[in-house]
Amino acid sequence: MNPLTKVKLINELNEREADLGVKESVSWHSEYKDSAWIFVGGFPYELTEGDLICVFSQYGEIVNINLVRDKKTGKSKGFCFVCYEDQRSTILAVDNFNGIKIKGRTIRVDHVKDYRPPKDSEDIDDITKRLREDGCAPKAPEPSSSSEEDELYDVPVKKPKKDKKEKKKKKKEKKEKKKAEKEKRSRAASSSPPSAAVRVKQEKEDAAYDKYNQRGAPPPGGQQNGQRAREEEERRRNRDREEERRRDDRRDDRRRETDRERDDRRRTSDRDEDRRRDRR
């Protein structure tokens, strides 16, 4: 089967499961729940193990990788096998990386059920040997000094009860001081003489405001004029409604007349056709 058709089939399976809302226990991924290996094929020959780790480590920590190379030349054949630390990362990798393009080439990513990594031999490169011995996971940085280790592993010691008692006493003293200050302030406010009456300046009246107010006020008899205008508007509206009704009635009458004429024509035409057939 063509690898591109396999890519399309995998994408179609994922789309169907997403539309139907299939659970993980029933999904097609559950067949490969015992394997943390995936197959990657179709990528450019220029990519190395490090490039592949950078790409596929987005969805989990990679533990092992086997880039298949030619034994004579040492060049990659364009496919490899990747092992994740967590098996659930394989599902994410297959769903998200299958069908993407790397340097203009579409790659295929699929599960591997029973994969056995190759045994070490003399023909293996130094790079692959190092990867299989050390692994692909990032190493934890070594501590710079012993003092940092001591700080990390220091166990917090409980403070004695005497310190807690001293803190409580200090809090009580602060509260008492605040209360005394408030009482002093309240006494000083009560003993102070009443303040003199405050004078408020009256603003000058503006004559222009009265003129403006008079302009905005309705003239005498304005209410009656408004009522008359409203009545006239209602009358006009009623007239317009009656005219619209009359127009609608006329239109209906015309339509009925045209329908009758059409029926009469059809009947006459049917009669003529019947007579002609009888004559024949």
SVG drawing of the C-alpha trace seen along z (x, -y; Angstrom):
<svg xmlns="http://www.w3.org/2000/svg" viewBox="-68 -90 101 98">
<polyline fill="none" stroke="black" stroke-width="0.4" points="0.0,0.0 1.2,-3.5 2.4,-5.3 0.4,-8.4 -2.8,-6.3 -1.9,-5.0 -1.5,-8.6 -5.0,-9.5 -6.6,-6.4 -5.1,-7.2 -6.4,-10.8 -9.9,-9.6 -10.0,-7.2 -9.1,-10.0 -11.7,-12.3 -14.4,-9.7 -13.6,-9.0 -13.6,-12.7 -17.0,-13.2 -18.6,-10.2 -16.9,-11.0 -15.4,-7.5 -13.9,-6.7 -10.3,-5.8 -11.1,-2.2 -12.9,-1.6 -10.5,-3.7 -8.2,-2.0 -5.3,-3.4 -6.2,-0.9 -4.8,2.0 -1.3,0.6 -1.6,-0.2 1.2,2.2 3.7,0.6 5.5,-2.8 7.1,-2.7 6.0,-4.5 7.1,-4.3 8.1,-7.5 8.7,-7.4 9.0,-9.7 11.1,-12.4 14.1,-13.9 17.4,-12.0 19.3,-15.0 17.6,-14.7 19.6,-13.2 18.6,-11.7 18.9,-15.0 16.6,-16.7 14.0,-14.0 14.2,-14.2 13.6,-18.0 10.5,-17.5 8.9,-14.5 9.7,-15.5 6.9,-18.1 4.4,-15.4 6.6,-13.5 10.0,-12.5 11.9,-10.2 13.7,-7.3 15.1,-5.6 15.4,-6.2 16.5,-3.9 17.3,-5.7 17.7,-3.1 20.9,-3.7 22.7,-2.0 25.4,0.3 27.9,-0.6 27.4,-4.3 25.9,-5.2 23.3,-7.4 19.7,-7.4 17.0,-5.5 14.3,-8.0 12.5,-6.1 13.0,-5.5 11.5,-4.1 10.9,-6.3 10.2,-5.1 8.5,-7.4 8.7,-7.2 4.8,-7.4 2.7,-5.3 0.0,-8.0 2.5,-10.2 2.3,-7.8 -1.4,-8.6 -0.6,-12.4 2.2,-11.9 0.2,-9.8 -2.8,-12.2 -0.8,-15.4 2.3,-14.4 0.8,-12.1 0.5,-13.9 2.5,-17.0 5.2,-18.2 8.9,-18.5 11.0,-20.3 8.3,-19.7 7.9,-16.0 4.8,-14.5 5.7,-12.1 3.8,-9.0 3.5,-8.3 1.9,-5.1 1.9,-2.8 4.2,0.3 2.7,3.3 5.7,5.7 8.9,3.9 12.3,5.3 15.2,2.9 18.2,4.3 21.1,5.8 24.4,4.0 27.0,5.1 30.3,3.9 28.7,2.1 26.7,-0.4 27.8,-4.0 29.3,-5.7 26.3,-8.1 23.7,-5.3 25.8,-3.4 26.0,-6.5 22.2,-7.1 21.4,-3.6 23.7,-3.6 22.9,-7.1 19.3,-7.4 17.7,-10.5 16.2,-12.0 17.7,-15.2 20.1,-14.8 19.6,-16.6 22.3,-19.2 24.8,-18.4 24.8,-20.5 27.5,-23.2 28.4,-22.9 27.6,-20.9 25.9,-23.9 23.1,-23.8 22.5,-20.1 22.3,-20.9 19.7,-23.6 17.6,-21.2 17.6,-18.5 17.3,-20.7 14.3,-19.7 12.4,-22.6 12.7,-22.6 9.7,-23.6 10.1,-26.7 9.8,-26.4 6.6,-27.5 8.4,-30.5 8.6,-32.3 4.9,-31.9 4.1,-33.3 6.3,-36.4 4.5,-37.1 1.1,-36.9 2.2,-39.4 3.6,-41.8 0.3,-41.7 -1.7,-42.4 0.5,-45.4 0.0,-46.8 -3.7,-46.5 -3.8,-48.2 -1.7,-51.1 -4.1,-51.6 -7.1,-51.7 -5.4,-54.3 -4.6,-56.5 -8.2,-56.3 -9.5,-57.3 -7.2,-60.3 -8.4,-61.5 -12.0,-61.2 -11.5,-63.1 -9.6,-65.9 -12.4,-66.2 -15.0,-66.5 -13.1,-69.0 -12.3,-71.3 -14.5,-74.5 -17.3,-74.5 -16.2,-75.9 -17.6,-79.2 -20.5,-79.2 -19.4,-78.9 -20.6,-81.5 -21.7,-80.5 -21.5,-83.0 -24.7,-83.3 -24.2,-83.1 -25.5,-86.0 -28.6,-85.3 -27.9,-85.2 -30.6,-87.1 -29.6,-85.2 -30.7,-81.9 -34.3,-83.3 -34.5,-84.2 -33.3,-80.8 -35.7,-79.2 -38.6,-81.3 -37.6,-80.3 -37.7,-76.6 -41.1,-76.8 -44.2,-76.1 -46.3,-79.2 -49.8,-79.5 -52.3,-77.4 -49.5,-75.1 -51.2,-72.0 -54.4,-72.6 -52.4,-73.0 -50.6,-69.8 -53.8,-67.9 -55.2,-69.2 -52.0,-68.2 -52.2,-64.7 -55.9,-64.3 -55.1,-65.4 -52.2,-62.9 -54.5,-60.1 -57.1,-61.1 -54.5,-61.0 -53.3,-57.6 -56.8,-56.3 -57.3,-57.6 -54.1,-56.0 -55.2,-52.7 -58.6,-52.9 -56.9,-53.7 -54.5,-50.8 -57.5,-48.4 -59.3,-49.6 -56.2,-49.1 -55.9,-45.6 -59.5,-44.8 -59.2,-46.1 -56.1,-43.9 -58.0,-40.9 -60.9,-41.5 -58.6,-41.9 -56.9,-38.6 -60.2,-36.8 -61.3,-38.1 -58.1,-37.0 -58.4,-33.6 -62.0,-33.3 -61.0,-34.2 -58.2,-31.7 -60.6,-29.0 -63.1,-29.9 -60.4,-29.7 -59.2,-26.3 -62.8,-25.0 -63.4,-26.2 -60.2,-24.8 -61.0,-21.4 -64.4,-21.4 -62.9,-22.2 -60.4,-19.4 -63.2,-16.9 -65.3,-17.9 -62.4,-17.4 -61.7,-14.0 -65.3,-13.0 -65.3,-14.1 -62.3,-12.0"/>
</svg>
